[in-house]
């Protein structure tokens, strides 16, 4: 989506090892655009491994119209691995794909490793649907 930028906000602690960070989309174009649903999110390691972040049903999807300069965000919740466990996922980058798009923006991941819960029924790492505002 030309004219759309992606940034990461400030991390907040939700529980002992669970943290949240807003993934903010800003319309930098001169025209309005609309978004609906979930962004794609994938953590990437230095050795090329990937960790697909599942989508959470905690926030319902709504159509969002972004005027020039307006924002929408999706909250990324992750389970930090503060113990340096050998089964953690050592992310170095985060790929974000806007809904209905195929191109990703890759951002540095400087928040440390996450607990690897691939295949978990109720994982502690997930992304929510987009909501208006930053």
LOPA-45137 format. One line per 4 residues: number of its first residue (from 1); their letters; for each residue x, y, z of N, C-alpha, C. Coordinates in steps of 0.2 Angstrom, whole numbers. Layout:
NUM) a) X Y Z X Y Z X Y Z; ...
! end
This chain:
1) xxxx) 4 -6 0 0 0 0 5 6 0; 5 9 -6 9 15 -6 7 21 -2; 12 24 1 10 30 6 8 27 13; 9 21 15 7 19 21 14 17 25
5) xxxx) 15 20 31 21 18 34 19 14 41; 24 10 43 23 6 49 28 7 54; 26 8 60 31 10 66 29 6 72; 34 4 76 32 1 82 32 6 88
9) xxxx) 27 6 93 27 10 98 31 8 104; 29 11 110 32 9 116 29 3 119; 34 -1 122 32 -8 125 29 -7 132; 24 -10 133 21 -10 140 21 -17 143
13) xxxx) 22 -18 149 21 -25 152 14 -26 154; 12 -32 152 5 -34 154 5 -38 160; 9 -43 160 10 -48 166 17 -49 166; 19 -54 171 26 -55 172 31 -55 166
17) xxxx) 29 -59 161 33 -60 155 30 -58 149; 23 -56 149 20 -54 143 20 -46 142; 21 -45 136 22 -37 134 18 -36 128; 16 -29 127 12 -27 122 16 -21 118
21) xxxx) 15 -21 112 18 -16 108 13 -14 102; 11 -7 101 7 -6 96 11 -6 89; 8 -8 84 11 -8 77 6 -3 74; 9 3 72 5 8 70 6 9 62
25) xxxx) 0 10 59 0 12 52 -2 19 51; 2 23 47 1 30 46 0 31 38; -6 34 37 -7 36 30 -3 42 28; 2 41 24 7 47 22 5 50 15
29) xxxx) 0 47 12 -2 49 5 -7 55 6; -8 58 0 -13 64 0 -20 62 -1; -22 55 -1 -29 53 -2 -30 48 4; -37 48 5 -39 43 10 -38 36 8
33) xxxx) -37 31 13 -37 24 11 -41 20 16; -43 14 15 -46 10 20 -42 4 22; -44 1 27 -40 -5 30 -46 -9 34; -45 -15 33 -49 -20 37 -46 -26 39
37) xxxx) -47 -28 45 -44 -34 48 -38 -34 51; -33 -39 50 -27 -40 53 -21 -39 49; -16 -36 52 -10 -36 48 -7 -43 49; -3 -45 44 1 -51 44 8 -49 49
41) xxxx) 10 -54 53 16 -52 57 20 -59 58; 26 -58 56 31 -63 57 38 -61 59; 40 -65 65 46 -63 67 52 -67 63; 57 -64 63 63 -67 59 69 -67 63
45) xxxx) 73 -73 62 79 -73 66 85 -72 62; 91 -71 65 97 -70 61 99 -75 56; 97 -82 58 99 -87 54 93 -89 49; 88 -85 48 83 -86 43 77 -90 45
49) xxxx) 77 -92 52 71 -95 54 65 -90 55; 59 -92 54 53 -88 55 48 -90 60; 44 -86 63 39 -87 68 33 -83 66; 28 -87 63 22 -83 61 18 -82 68
53) xxxx) 16 -76 68 12 -73 74 5 -74 73; 1 -78 77 -6 -80 76 -10 -74 77; -16 -74 74 -21 -68 75 -26 -70 81; -27 -65 85 -32 -66 91 -39 -63 89
57) xxxx) -44 -67 92 -51 -65 91 -53 -60 96; -48 -57 100 -50 -53 106 -53 -46 103; -51 -44 97 -54 -37 95 -57 -39 88; -63 -37 87 -67 -38 81 -64 -34 75
61) xxxx) -64 -36 69 -62 -32 63 -67 -27 62; -65 -21 60 -70 -16 58 -66 -12 52; -70 -9 47 -67 -6 42 -65 1 45; -58 3 43 -56 9 45 -54 13 39
65) xxxx) -56 20 39 -54 24 34 -49 29 37; -43 29 33 -38 34 36 -37 40 31; -39 46 34 -38 52 31 -30 53 30; -28 57 26 -21 59 25 -18 61 32
69) xxxx) -13 57 35 -10 59 41 -13 55 47; -18 51 46 -22 47 51 -18 41 52; -20 38 58 -17 31 60 -22 26 62; -19 20 61 -23 14 64 -18 10 67
73) xxxx) -19 6 72 -14 1 75 -17 -6 77; -13 -10 77 -14 -17 79 -10 -18 85; -12 -21 91 -8 -23 97 -5 -29 96; 2 -30 96 6 -36 96 7 -38 103
77) xxxx) 5 -43 106 6 -46 112 11 -51 112; 17 -51 116 22 -56 115 24 -59 122; 26 -65 122 28 -68 128 36 -68 128; 39 -63 132 46 -63 132 49 -68 136
81) xxxx) 55 -71 133 59 -76 136 65 -73 140; 63 -71 146 69 -68 150 74 -72 153; 73 -79 152 77 -84 155 83 -86 150; 83 -84 144 88 -86 139 87 -94 138
85) xxxx) 81 -97 138 80 -104 137 82 -106 130; 85 -112 129 87 -114 123 81 -115 118; 75 -116 120 70 -117 116 66 -110 114; 69 -104 116 66 -98 114 67 -96 107
89) xxxx) 64 -91 104 65 -89 97 68 -82 97; 74 -82 95 79 -76 95 77 -72 89; 72 -68 89 70 -64 84 75 -58 83; 76 -56 77 80 -50 76 77 -45 72
93) xxxx) 71 -47 68 67 -43 64 60 -45 64; 55 -40 63 48 -41 63 46 -39 56; 43 -44 52 39 -42 46 32 -41 47; 30 -35 44 23 -33 45 20 -32 38
97) xxxx) 14 -35 37 11 -34 30 4 -32 32; 2 -26 28 -5 -23 29 -10 -28 27; -16 -28 29 -21 -32 27 -22 -31 19; -23 -37 16 -25 -37 9 -19 -35 5
101) xxxx) -13 -35 7 -7 -33 4 -2 -39 4; 3 -39 -1 8 -44 -1 15 -42 1; 16 -36 1 23 -33 2 23 -32 10; 29 -33 13 30 -32 20 35 -27 21
105) xxxx) 34 -24 27 39 -19 30 43 -23 35; 49 -23 35 53 -27 40 56 -21 44; 55 -22 51 57 -18 56 62 -21 60; 67 -18 63 71 -21 68 67 -23 74
109) xxxx) 69 -29 77 66 -32 83 71 -31 89; 71 -27 93 76 -26 98 73 -27 105; 68 -32 106 65 -33 112 66 -40 115; 71 -43 112 74 -49 115 70 -55 112
113) xxxx) 72 -61 115 69 -67 112 62 -68 115; 58 -72 112 51 -74 114 51 -81 116; 46 -83 120 45 -90 121 42 -93 115; 45 -99 113 43 -102 107 37 -106 108
117) xxxx) 31 -104 106 25 -108 107 21 -110 101; 25 -111 96 22 -113 89 18 -120 91; 12 -120 88 8 -125 89 4 -125 96; 5 -120 100 1 -120 106 -6 -118 105
121) xxxx) -11 -121 109 -18 -120 108 -20 -112 110; -17 -110 115 -18 -103 117 -11 -99 118; -8 -97 113 -1 -95 113 -1 -88 117; 4 -86 120 5 -80 123 7 -74 119
125) xxxx) 9 -76 112 11 -71 107 6 -71 102; 3 -65 100 -2 -65 95 -3 -57 93; -7 -56 88 -8 -49 86 -16 -49 85; -18 -43 87 -25 -41 87 -27 -38 80
129) xxxx) -33 -37 79 -36 -33 73 -34 -26 73; -34 -23 68 -33 -15 68 -39 -12 71; -37 -6 74 -42 -2 77 -39 5 76; -44 10 75 -42 17 74 -37 20 79
133) xx) -33 25 77 -29 29 81 -22 25 82; -18 29 85 -11 27 86 -10 22 92
! end
